[in-house]
Amino acid sequence: MPLEQIHPMIVHFPIVLALLTLAFDLWWFARGRAAAAPLIRLRTGTVLLTLGAAAAVVAYLFGDMAYDIAVNKGVAAATLETHEGWGTTTMSVYVAAALVRLFLWWRGLDEKPAGIALAIALAAVVSGMVVITAYFGGHLVYDLGVNVHPRS
């Protein structure tokens, strides 16, 4: 498998985990904190977001390699810059959000109203950024055919 094709396979993990985190957090909040078992509370969202952040770092690293390969194949760097910029920023925010949520968990603040609101807001921001980044990545692949082998 060509190295540049690994990035498009991996990016689905941080995308799904970000959206799943937001969905779980909202479900948990809407259902009522008291109704949820203590072990599943908002901390499940923190675990999902942390796994997604780790996947985002891996996707970023392979995306960086795919960027270099695309440029070496003759794709103008300017064509890739929007997705690359969003990808770098999204990965950074994803990791920061995971660290904040882990801090909230560690300090027991994830069960306080302000901590819950912050946790859900972080999941929403990361989810929105992931969707925007994915949009620009999809444009590169589906509209421009970047790093896609032509069918024989």
C-alpha positions as a Markdown table, in Angstrom:
| # | Residue | x | y | z |
|---|---|---|---|---|
| 1 | Met | 0.0 | 0.0 | 0.0 |
| 2 | Pro | 1.4 | 3.4 | -0.9 |
| 3 | Leu | 2.3 | 5.6 | 2.1 |
| 4 | Glu | 0.1 | 8.5 | 0.9 |
| 5 | Gln | -3.0 | 6.3 | 1.1 |
| 6 | Ile | -2.6 | 5.6 | 4.9 |
| 7 | His | -3.7 | 9.1 | 5.9 |
| 8 | Pro | -7.1 | 8.9 | 4.3 |
| 9 | Met | -7.7 | 5.6 | 6.1 |
| 10 | Ile | -6.6 | 6.8 | 9.5 |
| 11 | Val | -8.5 | 10.1 | 9.5 |
| 12 | His | -11.8 | 8.4 | 10.0 |
| 13 | Phe | -10.8 | 7.5 | 13.6 |
| 14 | Pro | -10.5 | 11.0 | 14.9 |
| 15 | Ile | -13.5 | 12.1 | 12.9 |
| 16 | Val | -15.8 | 9.4 | 14.3 |
| 17 | Leu | -14.4 | 9.7 | 17.9 |
| 18 | Ala | -14.9 | 13.5 | 18.0 |
| 19 | Leu | -18.5 | 13.1 | 16.8 |
| 20 | Leu | -19.1 | 10.2 | 19.1 |
| 21 | Thr | -17.7 | 12.1 | 22.0 |
| 22 | Leu | -20.1 | 15.0 | 21.4 |
| 23 | Ala | -23.1 | 12.6 | 20.8 |
| 24 | Phe | -22.3 | 10.7 | 24.0 |
| 25 | Asp | -21.8 | 13.9 | 26.1 |
| 26 | Leu | -25.1 | 15.4 | 24.9 |
| 27 | Trp | -26.9 | 12.1 | 25.4 |
| 28 | Trp | -25.5 | 11.8 | 28.9 |
| 29 | Phe | -26.4 | 15.4 | 29.8 |
| 30 | Ala | -29.9 | 15.2 | 28.3 |
| 31 | Arg | -30.6 | 11.9 | 30.0 |
| 32 | Gly | -29.7 | 13.4 | 33.4 |
| 33 | Arg | -26.5 | 12.9 | 35.2 |
| 34 | Ala | -28.1 | 11.1 | 38.1 |
| 35 | Ala | -29.6 | 8.5 | 35.8 |
| 36 | Ala | -26.3 | 7.5 | 34.4 |
| 37 | Ala | -24.2 | 4.9 | 36.1 |
| 38 | Pro | -21.2 | 6.5 | 37.9 |
| 39 | Leu | -18.7 | 4.8 | 35.8 |
| 40 | Ile | -20.2 | 5.9 | 32.5 |
| 41 | Arg | -20.7 | 9.5 | 33.3 |
| 42 | Leu | -19.0 | 12.3 | 31.3 |
| 43 | Arg | -15.7 | 10.4 | 31.8 |
| 44 | Thr | -16.6 | 8.1 | 28.9 |
| 45 | Gly | -16.6 | 11.2 | 26.7 |
| 46 | Thr | -13.1 | 12.1 | 28.1 |
| 47 | Val | -11.8 | 8.6 | 27.2 |
| 48 | Leu | -13.3 | 8.9 | 23.7 |
| 49 | Leu | -11.9 | 12.4 | 23.1 |
| 50 | Thr | -8.5 | 11.3 | 24.4 |
| 51 | Leu | -8.4 | 8.3 | 22.0 |
| 52 | Gly | -9.5 | 10.6 | 19.2 |
| 53 | Ala | -6.7 | 13.1 | 20.0 |
| 54 | Ala | -4.2 | 10.2 | 19.8 |
| 55 | Ala | -5.6 | 9.2 | 16.5 |
| 56 | Ala | -5.5 | 12.8 | 15.3 |
| 57 | Val | -1.8 | 13.0 | 16.0 |
| 58 | Val | -1.2 | 9.8 | 14.0 |
| 59 | Ala | -3.4 | 11.1 | 11.2 |
| 60 | Tyr | -1.5 | 14.4 | 11.3 |
| 61 | Leu | 1.8 | 12.6 | 11.0 |
| 62 | Phe | 0.7 | 10.6 | 8.0 |
| 63 | Gly | -1.0 | 13.6 | 6.5 |
| 64 | Asp | 2.3 | 15.5 | 6.7 |
| 65 | Met | 3.9 | 12.6 | 4.7 |
| 66 | Ala | 1.0 | 12.6 | 2.2 |
| 67 | Tyr | 1.5 | 16.3 | 1.8 |
| 68 | Asp | 5.2 | 15.9 | 0.9 |
| 69 | Ile | 4.4 | 13.0 | -1.5 |
| 70 | Ala | 1.6 | 15.1 | -3.2 |
| 71 | Val | 4.0 | 18.1 | -3.7 |
| 72 | Asn | 6.7 | 15.7 | -5.1 |
| 73 | Lys | 4.1 | 14.4 | -7.6 |
| 74 | Gly | 3.5 | 18.0 | -8.8 |
| 75 | Val | 0.5 | 19.1 | -6.8 |
| 76 | Ala | 0.9 | 22.8 | -6.0 |
| 77 | Ala | 1.5 | 23.3 | -2.3 |
| 78 | Ala | -1.1 | 26.2 | -2.4 |
| 79 | Thr | -3.7 | 23.6 | -3.3 |
| 80 | Leu | -3.0 | 21.6 | -0.1 |
| 81 | Glu | -2.5 | 24.6 | 2.3 |
| 82 | Thr | -6.1 | 25.0 | 3.5 |
| 83 | His | -6.6 | 21.4 | 4.5 |
| 84 | Glu | -3.1 | 21.3 | 5.9 |
| 85 | Gly | -3.7 | 24.4 | 8.0 |
| 86 | Trp | -7.0 | 23.2 | 9.3 |
| 87 | Gly | -5.5 | 19.8 | 10.0 |
| 88 | Thr | -2.6 | 21.2 | 12.1 |
| 89 | Thr | -4.9 | 23.5 | 14.0 |
| 90 | Thr | -7.6 | 20.9 | 14.5 |
| 91 | Met | -5.0 | 18.3 | 15.8 |
| 92 | Ser | -3.6 | 20.9 | 18.2 |
| 93 | Val | -7.0 | 21.9 | 19.5 |
| 94 | Tyr | -8.0 | 18.2 | 19.8 |
| 95 | Val | -5.0 | 17.4 | 21.9 |
| 96 | Ala | -5.5 | 20.5 | 24.1 |
| 97 | Ala | -9.2 | 19.6 | 24.6 |
| 98 | Ala | -8.3 | 16.1 | 25.6 |
| 99 | Leu | -5.7 | 17.5 | 28.1 |
| 100 | Val | -8.2 | 19.9 | 29.6 |
| 101 | Arg | -10.8 | 17.1 | 30.0 |
| 102 | Leu | -8.2 | 14.9 | 31.6 |
| 103 | Phe | -7.4 | 17.7 | 34.0 |
| 104 | Leu | -11.1 | 18.2 | 34.8 |
| 105 | Trp | -11.4 | 14.5 | 35.5 |
| 106 | Trp | -8.2 | 14.4 | 37.6 |
| 107 | Arg | -9.5 | 17.4 | 39.7 |
| 108 | Gly | -13.0 | 16.0 | 39.9 |
| 109 | Leu | -14.3 | 19.1 | 38.1 |
| 110 | Asp | -16.0 | 17.1 | 35.4 |
| 111 | Glu | -19.0 | 16.6 | 37.7 |
| 112 | Lys | -19.5 | 20.3 | 38.5 |
| 113 | Pro | -21.8 | 22.4 | 36.3 |
| 114 | Ala | -19.0 | 24.6 | 34.9 |
| 115 | Gly | -16.8 | 21.5 | 34.2 |
| 116 | Ile | -19.7 | 19.7 | 32.4 |
| 117 | Ala | -20.4 | 22.8 | 30.3 |
| 118 | Leu | -16.7 | 23.2 | 29.4 |
| 119 | Ala | -16.4 | 19.5 | 28.6 |
| 120 | Ile | -19.4 | 19.6 | 26.2 |
| 121 | Ala | -18.2 | 22.9 | 24.7 |
| 122 | Leu | -14.8 | 21.4 | 24.0 |
| 123 | Ala | -16.4 | 18.4 | 22.3 |
| 124 | Ala | -18.5 | 20.7 | 20.2 |
| 125 | Val | -15.5 | 22.8 | 19.1 |
| 126 | Val | -13.4 | 19.8 | 18.2 |
| 127 | Ser | -16.3 | 18.2 | 16.3 |
| 128 | Gly | -16.9 | 21.3 | 14.3 |
| 129 | Met | -13.2 | 21.7 | 13.5 |
| 130 | Val | -13.0 | 18.0 | 12.5 |
| 131 | Val | -15.9 | 18.4 | 10.1 |
| 132 | Ile | -14.4 | 21.5 | 8.5 |
| 133 | Thr | -11.0 | 19.8 | 8.1 |
| 134 | Ala | -12.7 | 16.7 | 6.6 |
| 135 | Tyr | -14.5 | 18.9 | 4.1 |
| 136 | Phe | -11.3 | 20.3 | 2.8 |
| 137 | Gly | -9.7 | 16.9 | 2.8 |
| 138 | Gly | -12.6 | 15.5 | 0.9 |
| 139 | His | -12.2 | 18.2 | -1.7 |
| 140 | Leu | -8.6 | 17.3 | -2.3 |
| 141 | Val | -9.4 | 13.6 | -2.8 |
| 142 | Tyr | -12.8 | 13.6 | -4.4 |
| 143 | Asp | -12.7 | 16.8 | -6.5 |
| 144 | Leu | -9.0 | 17.1 | -7.3 |
| 145 | Gly | -7.9 | 13.4 | -7.0 |
| 146 | Val | -4.8 | 14.3 | -4.9 |
| 147 | Asn | -2.8 | 11.1 | -4.1 |
| 148 | Val | -5.4 | 8.9 | -5.7 |
| 149 | His | -4.2 | 6.4 | -8.2 |
| 150 | Pro | -6.2 | 6.5 | -11.4 |
| 151 | Arg | -8.2 | 3.3 | -12.2 |
| 152 | Ser | -6.6 | 1.1 | -14.8 |
